[in-house]
Amino acid sequence: LSLCGALCYCELGTSIPETGGEHVYFKRAFGPLPAFVFTWCLILVVSPVSTALICMTFARYAMKPFYTEVDAVDETVEQRIAVAAIVVLTAINCFSAQLAAKVSDMFTAIKLCAIGVLVLCGAFWLSQGHFDNFSQPFAKTTLSWKSASLAFFEALYPYTGWNYLNYVAGEMQNPARDLPQAVTMGMTMVIGCYLLCNLAYFAILDRLTFLNTKAIAVDALSKVLGTSGLYLGPLFVAASTWGAAMSSLYTAARVGYAAACEGHLPQVLALVHTKYGTPLPSIIFQAICSILFCVLVNMDAMVLVFGFTTWIFFGAAFAAMLQLRRIEPQLPRPYKCPSGVGEFMVVSSILLVLGSFGQFPVHCMAAVGFLLLGVVVYYIFVKNQLDITPLRVISGFFVRLTETIFNVSRNEAM
């Protein structure tokens, strides 16, 4: 599913090589309303939830060596560590975009090293003749489309990111060549790494441990490497999640900045630091939203809301690709997705969304309600440009206050 989705995004990115991703595609295929609702949800839900999830994972693994049983971990302590991680990430992003990029690259390299160690441990375990866990791999499987959709959401979450390159397609020198190559090579590497990791998990851990553990990489490494694995595992996973959180916050803050410049979000988010050139208010706003999700929402609910909302927009993007083929048949398409893939992905997205709705209607209704709220906000403040004096005064006050406190301005380019 992820590879097919990535191929669809290759066609969109090469036929419309503009920076902005889904916002650009929705606006061109369906009009400004879907584009605004996407940006609204991305800034206020999808990106903060993604950052919160990654930092909560970081906190869980960082605490693992200090507890005999993960279940004994105080959730309040876990939340505090996650919040502290978000604060540090925010500081790095605020003071230097280049440093943030370098830190992200460094931790990506550490992540690949960690995957290599884990795969080697799995291979070593299998070489010792431990094949018992593969005897009945599908025992006690629940066969229902609702459970299957939830399983897909959970499994697809690690692959999230194959659409990110489209956000900067306009900055590529040759997107027609580079975008398909980067996406296909990246997806192939990610799929290979994750499949090998899961094979290692299945080989090392028994069924009961596999289903109940909250720190699977640590348990797998500690079983093979002993005490050293108990400390090496958290170090690797914490570094991996740190880099992912850095990238998530980096991207979301710049989308929020761009949306504010278009008048789709409060103008205070369109300010940039006069010295460092970073969208400091937008970065801080994303951090605050992420912290709220860390404190107020549990991880399972966040995964569900993230997957449900994300796949609504993925489905809309696949539909936009088909719509653009119909309304703009002469549009140059250096790369064209194979026939039937777009239709398959639209149907798959619908099934995933409906399955999660049937399984967890309350969470999904909350997400749908937030989408509808975005529609209301669009018609009141964007399309009709309703000028409410108190809101305008408050907005101006926050702009002036932020300019004074943080040394930011609307006149500086990023």
N, C-alpha and C positions, 0 to 999 in steps of 0.2 A: 504493500500500500504506500509506504513512504517513497519507494523508488518511482512508482507510477505518478505519485503526486509531484515529485521533484521534476519529472519529465514534463508535466503540464506547466510547471512554473518556468521551465526552460523556454517553452514556446512563448509564454507571456513576457518574460524578461528580454528575449531577443527581438520580439516583434514590437515591443514598447520599451526601448532601452532608456527609461527615465528613473530617477531616484524617487522612492516612495512606496514601492511594493504594491500591496493590495489596494491602498488608497487610490493610486493612479488607475489601476485596472477597473475598479468598481466605478469610479467617476466616468471613465470612458465608455464602459459597457452599459451601466445602469443609471448613471446620473449622480449628482452630488450627495443625495440623502444616504445611500448605502456607504459611500466613501466616508461621510462624517460619522455614521454609526460605528463603522469599523475602527476609526481612529479613537473615538470616544471609549470604546471597550478596550482597545489595545492599551491606552494610556492608563485607564482607571482600574482595569481588572486583569487582563491577560499578562501584561508585562510585570506588574507588581506581584501577582500570584506566582509567576515563574521565578522571580528573584527570591520570594519568600520560601518557596519549596526548596530551592537549591540551598539556601542558607540554613533552613531547618535540617536538611540532610547533612550539611557541614557540621552543625552543632551535635547531631546524633552520633556521628562517627568520631568527632573530636572528644566526646565524653566516654566513648566505649572503653578505653583502657583503664578508666578509673572506677568502673562498675563491674561486678561479677556477673550480674544479670541486667540486661538492658531494660527489662520491665521495671526494675527498681529505680530507674532514672527519673528524677523530678522534672516534670514537663516545664515547670516554671524556670528552672535552671537552663533547660534546653532552649526555651524561648529567649532568655536573656543572652545566651551565647550567640544565637542567630541575630538578634538585634545588634549586638556588638559587631558582628561580622558586617552587617549592612552599613553601620556607621563608618567602619574603616574603609569599606569599598567606596562609599560615597565620598569620603575625604580624598581618596586617590583620584577618583573621576573628576572631582571639582578642581583639583590643582594642576592636573596634567593629563591631557588626552593621550599624549605619546606614552607616558608612563603606564597609563591604564592598558593601552594596547600591548606594550611590552610585557607587563605582568600577565595579561591574558595568554599571550604566546608562550611564556615560560611555563605556566601551569598546564597548558595544553600538552607541552612536551613531557611534563611529569605524568600527566594522565596516560599518555601512550606507554611510558615506561611501566606504569602500574598495571596496565592491561597486559603488557608483555610478561611481567612477573606472574600475574594470575593465570595466564594461559599456560605458562611453563609449569606451574604447580599442578594444574589440571592434567597436563600431559604426563607429568611424573606420577601422579596418583593412578592414572589409567595404566601406566606401564607396570605398576605393581599388581595388576590384575583385579582392580576394584571396579567391576562392571555390574555390581548388584543393583545399583540405582536405576539402571536402564532396562531392567527386566520387565517392569510394568509401568511405563512412564505415564500412561493416561488412566491409571486406576483412580476410581472415585471422582471422575470428572463430571461436572454438572453440565448437562447438555440442554441449554436453553439460550435463546438468542439474546435475552436480556443479560445473562451472565457473560455471554461471549462479547457483547458490546463493551461491557465494563472491562473485561480482560484486554480487549483491543486498546481501549483508552490507556490503561496502565502500561501496556507493552509499547504503544506508539509514543508515549511521552519521552523516553530516552532519545528517540530519533528526531524530536522537535529541533528545528533549525535549518531544515533543507530549503526553507523559503527566505531565510535572512539575506542571502546574497542578492536577491532581487531588490532589496531596499537601497542598494548602492550601485545598481546596474548603470545608472547614468554617469557614474564616475569611472567606469571601465573604458579602456582605450579601444578594445575590440570585443564588445559583449556577445556578438554573434558567434565568435569562436571560443572566447574564454568562459562564458557562463555555462554552456552545456558541458564543457570539459571539467570545470571546477565542480559542478554539481554531481556529475556522474562519478568522477573519481572520489570525491568526498563521500558520497553515499555508499559506494562500493567498499571503501575503507571502514566506514562506520558499521555497516551491516556485518562485515567480516569480523570486526573487533567484538561486537556485541554477541554475535552467535558463538564465537569462541569462548567469550566470558561465561555465557550461560551454560555451555557444555562443561566448562570447568566447575561451575556451581553444582550442576546436576551430578557430576562425577564424584565430587568431594563430599557433599552434604546429603544426608538421608532425607527422606520425604518430610518427616515431622519437623526437622530443623529448618529445612528449606521454606516451609509454609509459615513458620512462626517467628523466624528471626527478623529483627529490625535493622541488622547491620550485616548483611549477607557476605560482603567481601571480607570483613574482618573474621567472621566465623570460618570461612573457607581457608583463608591464609593461615589462621592460627592452628587449624587442624593439621595442615601440612608442615608448617614451619615452626610450630610450637609457640613459645613465648614471644619470639621475635616477630611472628606474624601478628600477634595481638597489638603490637605497637606500629609495625610497618603498614598494616592495613588501614588504620585510621589516618596515618600520615598521607598515604597515597590518595585515599578518597577525599579527604579534606582539601588537599591541593587541587584535585580534579574539580570539585564543586566550587572552589574559590574562583578558579578561572572562568567557569561557566557563569557564575553570578556576576563577575566583572563584565563579561560581554553582554549579558542581559541588561544590566543597568546602563551600560554605555549606549546601547542601541535605543532603548526605550526613551532615554532622556532626550536624544536628538530627534526622535519622532515627535515627542511632546513639544519641543522647541519649534519644529517646523509647523505643527498644527497651530500653535499660538501665533506664529507669524502670519498665518492665513486668517486669523480671527476666529478660529474654532475652539480655542481655549483661552483662559484669562491672560491678559497681556503681560502679567508679571512673569509668565513662563517664557516669554520671548526675549528676556534679558540675558546678556552674556557678560562674563567677567572681563573687565577692561584690561587686565594684565595677562591672565591665563587663556583667555579666549574660549572658555568652556561655558556651556549653558547651565550655570550654577543653580539658578532657581528651579529649573526643570529637573535637574539631578536630585536636588533636595526633596522636591515634591514626589518623585518616584520612590525615593527612600522612605518617606513618611508613609506612603500607601503600602509599601512592602512590609514595613514594621507593623502596621495595623493588621494586615493579613496574618502575620506571624503570631500576633497576640490574640486575635479574636477568632481565628478559623483553624480547625485541625487539618492535618495534612491530607487525609483521605478526601475531605470535602474540597480542599484546594485542587487536588488532582482531578476530581470530577468536574468542578466548575471550569478549570482550565481546559480540560479535554472537550467538554461540551461546547464552550464558547469558541474555542479554536477551530473545531471541526465544522461549526456553522459557517465560519468565514472561509475555511478551506473549500467547503462545498460551493460557496458562492464564487470563489475564485475559479474553480473548475468550470462552473456555469458561465462565468464571464469569458473564459477562453472560448467556449462553444458559441456564446453570443457574439463575440467579436468575429469569429469565423463567418457568422451569418450576416452581420450588418456591415462588416468591412472586409469583404472577400479579397480586395486588392491590396490589403495591408501586407507589406513585405514580412515574410516569416522565414528568416535564415534557418531556423530549426522548427520543424513541425512535429508535434507529438504523434506517435503512431495511432492509426485509426482505432476507435473504440475505447482508448484509454481514458479520455475525458469523460465519456458517458459512464464508464465503469466507476470512476472516482466520484462522480456526482451521486450515483446510486449508493455507493459505499458510505459516503458522508451522511446521506439521509438515514441509512440503516443504523449507523453508529449513534447519530443524534437521537433517533427515536428509541433505540435500545436503552440508552442512558436515561432518557426521559421516563420510560416505563419502570426502570429500576429505582430511580431516585427523583421522583417528581418534585419534591419540595426544593431541592437544590437547583434543579433545572428551571423551575418556575421563577426562582429568584434571578437567575441569569437572564431569562427571557424578559422579566420585568425591567432589568437594567437596560436591555436593548431597547425596549419601548420607551424608557425614560430618555434615551438618547434621541429618539425620534421627536419627542416633545421639545427637548432642548434645541434641536435643529430648527424646527419651525418657528420657535419663539425668538431665539437669539441670533440665528445664522441667516435663515431665509428672510424673515420679516424684520430682522435687526431691531427688535424692540428695545427702546432706550429707557431703562428703569433708573431713575436718578439716584436712588440710594445705592444700587449696585455699581453704577458708574463712579460714584464718589468713593465707595469702598475699594473698588479696583484701582482707582488713581492713588488712593492712600497707600495701598500695599505696594504699588509700583515705586512710589517715592521712598517709602520706608526701606524697601529692598535695595534700591539704588544707593541709599545712604549707608546701610549696614554692611552690605556685601561688596560694595564697589563694583556694581554692574551697570550696564548701560544698554540701550537699544540701538546705539550708533555703531557698536563694534561688530565686525564680522567674525564668525567662528573660525 
